Amino acid sequence: MSFWPLFLIALGVSADAFAVALGKGLHMKKFNLRHAIIIAVTFGLFQAVMPLLGWLLGTQLSDYITSIDHWVAFGLLAGIGGKMLWEAFSSHEDTEKDSDALDVRELLVLAVATSIDALAVGISFAFLSVSIGGAATLIGVTTMVTAFVGIVLGRRMGARFGAPAEIAGGLILCFIGLHILLEHLGVW
């Protein structure tokens, strides 16, 4: 898989982290660079590790599902994208209080929750010609940057970017999943 589809996947899976970081920035009483970096790096590390774990799991299963691997990749990416779209259009009530404190336990839970999609993407990478090290690094770095930008935007502009980011991420993942399927079937 070439750089641009991988980069689009990285943007797609980083959308959850961006949206959460946007919310964290929105609830900062004042911008704290140290906290912004810690949040961005934590999200990026989890997003980089999860595709590796997914890839390891997928390679263990590859002998059993090689004949349908394109359907697996399509299903996982379309499912993740659809979930992101569903969440973007569902109503969410904001109950978080503004604070300058950084709760490490909450940060780790959020990092795991926002990186589950990357685990599923890693499983699909096991069935595609993807350099997993490079892909995981790209996903991690992209997430670090988007999370940092999300915190800054959240602090400065509020929550109006959260749903559009989720929608864009969901559409990107659905499109790439469809592209993989159609390419394997010889349609594209």
Helices and strands as residue ranges (DSSP letters): H 3-26, H 33-65, G 66-68, H 69-89, H 104-125, H 132-157, H 162-184
